[in-house]
Amino acid sequence: MKKSTFALPAITGLLILCLLIAPLSHAAGTGDLQALEGRWVRPDGGYVLELRDIRKNGDLKAAYFNPKPINVVRARAEIRNREITLFVELRDVNYPGSLYRLKYDAVTDTLKGTYFQAVEKQTFHIEFVRWNGR
């Protein structure tokens, strides 16, 4: 019987892949709200959401820019069904109660969900990506 030379490299590669992915999925699975910390940008318009001072109880500080600051009246993070969720409410000129309802996707390091545009009373499916720019 001939031994396969493919088995060992394939298993090794699979183990390495699991070790690389585990920290990402672990953050969402254990409810590490710190994964939300940072600046996020919507590629479809350049809107920026900044999340900081995130506490274990879900309290956090949020800022929103389009490109000037827009008043954030409420922001809250929590764990629902082992998923990190985020709620952000905007109240300002042209933002009379616009709402973001987002889920953190640890595999792609994105925030995905809906944006309710209060002026037009329309809901849009949107995505934020982590922004490393200044």
N, C-alpha and C positions, 0 to 999 in steps of 0.2 A: 504494500500500500504506500503510495507516494504522499509525503507530507506537504501540506499547502504552505507556501511562503507568503500567502496573502493574509492569513488569519491573524498573525501577531501584529503586523502594521495596522490592519483594519481595527482591531480591538484597541490598540494603543491610541489611534486617532480618535476613536469614539470616546475613550476615557478623557482625553484632552479636551475634546469638544464639550463634554458634560461638565468638566471643571470650569471651563470658560463661561458657560451659560448659567451654571448654578447660582453664582452671586447675583445675577440679574433677576432670575425668577424668584430667588429667595427674598429679595426686597419686597416684592408685591405680596408674596405668600405669607410673610411674617408681619406685614403691616409696617414696614419701615417708611414712615411718612417723610423722612429726610430725603428720600429719592426725588421728591418734588422741588427741593431747594434749587434756586437758580433763576436764570432768565430764559424765557421761552418765546419763540417767535412763530407767528402764523405765516407760512410761506405764501399764502394767497393774498396777503395785503400788508405784511410787515408789522402787524400789531404785536406789541410786546407785553408779555405778562411776567412780572417779577415776583417770585415767591421766596420769602425769607422768614427767619425766626419761627420755624415750624416746631410745634410742641407735640408731645405724644397724645394729648387730648384732642388734637385737631385744630387748635387755635394757630393762626399764622398771620403774617403781614403780607398783603398783596398790593402791588402797584400795577397800573395798566396804562399803556401809552399808545396814542394813535395820531401823530407821533408825539403830541403833547400829552401830559398827564390827564387821565380821566379818573374821576372820583370812584373809588371802590368802597361801597358801604358795608358789604359782608363778604367774607371769604372763609371757607371751612373745608378741611380735609378729614376724611374718615375711611375706615375699612368696612367695605360691604361685600359679603360673600368672598372674602379673601382677596378683594381687589381694592386698590387705592383709588378713592374717588375725590373729586374736587368740585366745589360749588363757589362761583364768584358772581356777585351782583354789582352792577355798575349803575350809578345815578349821577347824571351830569347833563349838561346841555347836549341834546340829541341822544342821550342814553337814559331814558326815564324808566329804569328797571330792567335793562338788558341783562341776560343771564347766560353764564357758561356752566354747563354740566359736563364734566370731563372724567375720564378714567385714565390712569397711568398704565401704559404698556411697557413693561420692563424689558421685554425682548428687543423692541425697537427704540426704547428710550424716548417715547412720544406721549403727548397728552391728546386723547381723541374723545370726541363727543359732539355735543350740540351747543349752538349759540342761538339764543332767542333774541332777535333784534326787535326791541320793544316799539320803536317808531313805526316800522312796517308790519309789526305783528307776524313775523315770519321766523321759522326755525331753520337753521342751516347746519349741516354736518361739517365739522371742521377738525383741524389737527394743528397742534403746536409741536415744534421740534426744539430741542435744546439749542440755545444760542450762546456761542462762545465769543461772540464779537463784543465790541465796546460801544 
